[in-house]
Amino acid sequence: MIIIAGYTRTDADKRDSTVEAFRGMVGRARAYDGCIDFSISADAGDPERVNLFECWRDQATLDAWRKIAKGQRYKFRKVAVNLYRADKAENGHPPASAAISPTGLRR
């Protein structure tokens, strides 16, 4: 599984139109075989931040998508994105051993 998570920054008065410009690409990605999730969304706490999240079945699927994605071309002020790889995913609740206490420490 491949997860890409991060954000970009744009002018506050352009953020919503920037997110809207990617609506078509989000729909195409979500319909693409091997896409588990794909989101480009306005941040709830920062009017200049656009959040990015992608989750793909595997690297081959992501590579194939990238060849045809053809998203909007924007020049963002800042881009901060990380790529994560995992060989399995958990559905539902995490095991008790992974529970986080209210203080933020593992139990």
Secondary structure as GFF3:
##gff-version 3
##sequence-region A 1 107
A	DSSP	beta_strand	2	9	.	.	.	ID=ss1
A	DSSP	three_ten_helix	12	14	.	.	.	ID=ss2
A	DSSP	alpha_helix	15	21	.	.	.	ID=ss3
A	DSSP	alpha_helix	23	31	.	.	.	ID=ss4
A	DSSP	beta_strand	35	42	.	.	.	ID=ss5
A	DSSP	beta_strand	49	56	.	.	.	ID=ss6
A	DSSP	alpha_helix	59	68	.	.	.	ID=ss7
A	DSSP	beta_strand	78	85	.	.	.	ID=ss8
A	DSSP	three_ten_helix	96	98	.	.	.	ID=ss9
###
